[in-house]
Amino acid sequence: MPRDLIDRPSVAAAAEAGPLVDTFGRAVTYLRVSVTDRCDFRCVYCMAEHMTFLPKQDLLSLEELDRLCSAFVLRGVRKLRLTGGEPLVRRDVMTLFRSLSRHMETGQLEELTLTTNGSQLARHAADLAACGVKRINVSIDTLDVAKFRAITRWGELSKVLEGVKAASAAGLKVKINAVALKDVNEHEIASMMEWAHGEGHDLSLIEVMPLGEVGEERVDQYLPLSDVRARLEERFTLTDIDYRTGGPARYVEVKETGGRLGFITPMTHNFCEGCNRVRVTCTGTLYMCLGQEDAADLRAPLRASKDDALLQRAIDDAIFRKPKGHDFVIDRRTRQPAVSRHMSTTGG
């Protein structure tokens, strides 16, 4: 990816526009970018089994993704997370990581990271570390082989665990993400926590979110993390701590394991008051809130001009519309998802 095609005359436009701050005074310092809507899993809470993916020509090129990410970095974004779908199935995606790492070298970007299902991690872990990636999130909802296959529909747990080991061997700090699923993995959360902490990994638990039609009833999947915490406290000593990673997780320290456990609770207790995040899809659509449909097209201004003045104006207009919070609801009366798009479209 030639640097002269990436480092366009955009510094002046960004400097003139200034930092990204919404109308509620929240500084936007964290960007999550989906590099593909495709995935080699079909997790039951994320996708339908038979998905229709975007035509490849609709996706931003890797050069365009670089330019878009760089425009946000110049406006004060300090943390950049690449997501999907599964980001590591995007062809030549490592060229994007290598190019974006220049912002780490200049100090403009504090962290470049990704969320992955781990299936492709074994062959990319060393390259990720070489690009300056220090920490990654790996999604694992169960350590039961058959149950893992059922949840992911297509996944192989052994490949994922191999990827986690490769990441640790490469020096990457691994955080395990697990979606809490009623009557599926709720009774093994304690053992998953003990495994993760025993391997030196943090564990974050996530409530099911009503995004996209997945062929399952969300009310049958939904498990409040307030209930999970209460059950864990019957066996473990959980102490709230101030540890933050820039995302929405609220952490406790587990005395008996010495590890950290995070709770991401968009349903039982939203975290909107301190939201510092926006998301961009692989087509260049900016979502100011995961739980709202309002969006802005950044692909058109990106392609309309070689400098970033139009792009920066579009970003400003969108951040001005960033809502105070989301309106997620899961109950028997609300059969339709709160948001029609799938999580794989928006990015994790």
C-alpha positions in Angstrom: 0.0 0.0 0.0 2.1 3.0 -1.2 2.4 5.8 1.3 2.0 8.5 -1.3 -1.5 7.2 -2.0 -2.4 7.2 1.7 -0.9 10.4 3.2 -3.1 12.8 1.3 -3.3 16.5 2.0 -5.7 16.0 4.9 -3.8 17.4 7.9 -4.9 21.0 7.3 -8.6 20.0 7.0 -8.4 18.0 10.2 -6.6 20.8 12.1 -9.2 23.3 11.0 -12.0 21.1 12.1 -10.5 20.3 15.5 -11.3 17.4 17.9 -14.5 15.4 17.6 -17.0 16.3 20.4 -20.7 15.6 20.3 -23.5 17.9 21.5 -23.5 16.2 24.9 -19.8 17.1 25.4 -18.5 13.5 24.8 -15.2 13.4 23.0 -15.1 10.7 20.3 -11.7 9.0 20.8 -12.5 5.4 19.8 -13.3 4.2 16.3 -14.4 0.6 15.4 -14.1 -0.2 11.7 -15.6 -3.3 10.1 -13.3 -4.3 7.2 -15.8 -7.0 6.0 -19.3 -8.2 6.7 -18.2 -11.8 5.9 -17.4 -14.4 8.5 -16.5 -18.1 8.6 -18.8 -18.6 11.6 -22.6 -18.2 11.8 -23.1 -17.5 15.5 -26.7 -17.9 16.6 -26.9 -14.5 18.3 -25.1 -12.6 15.4 -26.1 -14.0 12.0 -28.7 -16.0 10.3 -27.5 -19.4 9.1 -27.9 -18.5 5.4 -26.6 -14.9 5.1 -26.6 -12.7 2.1 -23.3 -10.8 2.1 -22.5 -7.5 0.3 -21.2 -7.6 -3.2 -17.4 -7.1 -3.1 -17.6 -4.0 -5.2 -19.6 -2.2 -2.5 -16.8 -2.5 0.0 -14.2 0.2 0.6 -10.8 -0.8 -0.7 -8.0 -1.3 1.8 -6.5 2.1 0.7 -9.9 3.8 1.3 -10.2 2.2 4.7 -6.8 3.5 5.6 -7.6 7.0 4.4 -10.9 7.0 6.4 -9.3 5.7 9.6 -6.5 8.2 9.2 -9.0 11.0 8.9 -10.4 10.1 12.3 -7.0 9.7 13.8 -6.2 13.3 12.8 -9.3 14.4 14.6 -8.3 12.9 17.9 -9.3 9.2 17.7 -6.7 7.4 19.9 -7.9 3.9 19.8 -8.7 2.0 16.5 -10.3 -1.4 16.5 -10.7 -3.4 13.3 -13.7 -5.8 13.3 -16.0 -7.7 10.9 -17.6 -10.0 10.3 -14.3 -11.7 10.9 -11.6 -9.2 10.0 -8.9 -11.8 9.3 -10.9 -13.4 6.4 -10.5 -10.1 4.4 -7.9 -10.7 1.7 -4.6 -8.9 2.3 -5.9 -7.3 5.5 -2.5 -7.4 7.1 -1.4 -4.7 4.6 -4.0 -2.4 6.3 -2.6 -3.2 9.7 0.9 -2.5 8.6 -0.1 0.8 7.0 -2.1 2.0 10.0 0.7 1.2 12.4 2.5 4.4 11.2 0.1 6.3 13.4 1.4 4.3 16.4 4.9 5.3 15.4 4.0 9.0 15.4 2.2 8.8 18.7 -1.1 10.0 17.2 -2.7 6.6 17.9 -2.4 4.9 21.3 -3.8 1.5 20.3 -4.4 -0.5 17.2 -6.3 -3.7 17.9 -9.0 -6.1 16.6 -11.8 -8.4 17.6 -11.6 -11.8 16.1 -13.3 -15.2 16.4 -9.8 -16.7 16.5 -10.2 -19.1 13.5 -7.5 -17.5 11.5 -5.4 -16.2 14.4 -2.7 -18.9 14.4 -1.3 -17.8 11.1 -1.6 -14.0 11.7 -0.6 -13.6 15.3 3.1 -13.0 14.7 2.3 -10.5 12.0 -0.2 -8.6 14.2 2.4 -8.3 16.9 5.0 -7.0 14.3 2.4 -4.3 13.4 2.4 -3.0 16.9 -0.8 -4.7 18.0 -0.5 -5.3 21.7 -3.9 -6.6 22.7 -6.8 -8.4 21.0 -10.2 -9.7 21.8 -11.1 -13.3 21.0 -14.8 -14.4 21.0 -15.3 -17.8 22.8 -18.7 -18.5 24.3 -18.1 -22.0 25.5 -15.3 -24.6 26.0 -17.6 -27.5 25.2 -16.7 -28.7 21.7 -20.2 -29.8 20.7 -21.8 -26.7 22.2 -19.2 -24.4 20.5 -20.1 -26.0 17.1 -23.8 -25.5 17.9 -23.4 -21.8 18.8 -21.1 -21.0 15.9 -22.8 -23.4 13.5 -19.6 -23.9 11.6 -16.7 -23.3 14.1 -14.0 -25.6 15.4 -13.0 -24.9 19.0 -9.6 -26.5 18.6 -8.6 -24.1 15.9 -9.7 -21.1 18.0 -7.7 -22.3 21.1 -4.7 -22.9 18.8 -5.0 -19.3 17.7 -5.2 -18.1 21.3 -2.0 -19.9 22.1 -0.3 -18.5 19.1 -1.4 -15.0 20.1 0.0 -15.4 23.6 3.3 -16.9 22.2 3.6 -13.8 20.0 3.3 -11.6 23.0 -0.3 -10.4 22.4 -2.5 -9.8 25.5 -5.7 -11.8 24.9 -9.1 -10.9 26.3 -11.8 -13.5 25.9 -15.3 -12.2 25.1 -18.3 -14.4 25.8 -21.9 -13.7 25.1 -24.0 -14.9 28.0 -26.8 -17.2 26.6 -29.7 -18.4 28.7 -29.8 -22.2 29.0 -26.8 -22.5 26.8 -23.6 -21.4 28.5 -24.9 -19.8 31.7 -23.9 -22.7 33.9 -20.3 -22.8 32.6 -19.5 -19.2 33.0 -17.7 -19.8 36.3 -15.5 -22.5 34.7 -14.8 -20.4 31.7 -13.6 -17.6 34.0 -11.4 -20.0 35.9 -9.9 -21.2 32.6 -9.3 -17.7 31.2 -7.7 -16.4 34.4 -5.6 -19.6 34.7 -4.3 -18.9 31.2 -3.6 -15.2 32.0 -6.5 -13.8 30.0 -9.2 -11.3 31.1 -12.8 -12.4 30.5 -15.6 -10.1 29.5 -19.2 -11.2 29.5 -21.7 -9.6 27.1 -25.5 -9.4 27.1 -27.3 -10.4 23.9 -28.3 -7.4 21.8 -31.4 -7.2 19.6 -29.6 -6.5 16.3 -30.7 -8.2 13.0 -32.9 -11.2 12.4 -31.0 -14.3 13.3 -33.7 -17.0 13.2 -33.8 -17.2 17.0 -35.9 -15.5 19.7 -33.7 -13.0 21.5 -35.9 -13.3 24.6 -35.0 -17.0 24.7 -31.3 -16.1 24.5 -31.2 -13.2 26.8 -29.5 -13.6 30.2 -29.2 -10.5 32.4 -25.6 -10.1 33.7 -27.0 -8.9 37.0 -28.2 -12.4 37.5 -24.8 -13.9 36.4 -22.9 -11.6 38.8 -25.2 -12.6 41.7 -24.6 -16.3 41.0 -20.8 -15.8 40.7 -20.8 -13.9 44.0 -22.1 -17.1 45.7 -18.7 -18.7 45.0 -16.3 -15.8 44.3 -15.3 -12.5 45.8 -15.8 -9.8 43.2 -14.5 -6.3 43.8 -15.3 -3.4 41.5 -12.1 -1.8 40.1 -11.4 1.3 38.0 -9.7 -0.6 35.2 -10.8 0.5 31.7 -9.7 -0.5 28.2 -11.5 2.3 26.4 -14.6 0.2 25.7 -17.9 -0.2 27.7 -16.9 -3.1 30.0 -17.0 -2.5 33.7 -14.5 -4.7 35.6 -14.2 -6.5 38.8 -11.2 -8.3 40.3 -11.9 -11.9 41.3 -10.0 -12.6 44.6 -9.9 -16.4 44.2 -8.4 -16.3 40.7 -6.5 -13.0 40.7 -8.0 -12.2 37.3 -10.3 -9.5 35.9 -13.9 -10.0 34.8 -15.7 -7.5 32.7 -19.4 -6.9 32.3 -20.9 -5.3 29.1 -24.5 -4.6 29.9 -26.3 -2.7 27.1 -29.6 -4.2 28.3 -29.6 -4.1 32.1 -27.5 -1.0 32.5 -26.5 0.9 29.4 -23.2 2.8 29.3 -24.3 5.6 27.0 -23.5 8.5 29.3 -19.8 8.0 28.7 -19.9 6.7 25.1 -16.7 7.7 23.3 -17.2 5.4 20.3 -18.5 5.4 16.7 -18.5 2.6 14.2 -17.8 2.6 10.4 -18.9 -0.3 8.2 -17.0 -1.9 5.4 -19.0 0.2 3.0 -18.1 3.5 4.6 -21.4 4.0 6.6 -20.8 5.7 9.9 -23.1 4.7 12.8 -23.0 7.1 15.6 -24.7 4.6 17.9 -24.8 0.8 17.8 -28.5 0.8 18.9 -29.9 3.4 16.5 -30.5 3.4 12.8 -29.3 6.9 12.0 -26.2 6.8 9.8 -24.0 8.9 7.6 -22.5 8.0 4.2 -18.7 8.6 4.2 -18.0 6.7 1.1 -19.4 9.4 -1.2 -17.3 12.3 0.2 -14.3 10.0 0.4 -14.5 9.3 -3.3 -15.6 12.8 -4.4 -12.3 14.5 -3.6 -8.6 13.7 -3.2 -8.4 15.9 -0.1 -10.4 15.3 3.0 -12.4 18.6 3.4 -15.7 17.0 2.2 -15.0 13.9 4.3 -14.3 16.0 7.4 -17.5 18.0 7.0 -19.5 14.8 6.7 -17.9 13.4 9.8 -18.7 16.7 11.7 -22.3 16.6 10.6 -22.6 13.0 11.8 -21.0 13.6 15.2 -23.4 16.5 15.7 -26.3 13.9 15.4 -24.8 11.4 17.8 -27.7 10.5 20.1 -27.7 10.5 23.9 -28.3 6.7 24.0 -29.8 3.6 22.5 -33.3 2.1 23.0 -32.7 -1.6 23.2 -35.6 -3.7 24.3 -36.0 -7.5 24.6 -39.3 -8.9 25.7 -42.1 -11.2 24.5 -44.1 -8.3 23.0 -41.1 -7.1 20.9 -40.6 -9.8 18.4 -38.7 -7.7 15.9 -35.0 -6.8 16.5 -34.5 -3.3 17.8 -32.2 -2.6 14.9 -32.7 -4.4 11.5 -29.0 -4.6 10.6 -26.9 -7.5 11.8 -24.0 -7.0 14.2 -21.7 -8.4 11.5 -22.7 -5.5 9.2 -22.0 -2.8 11.8 -18.9 -4.3 13.3 -18.4 -5.7 16.8 
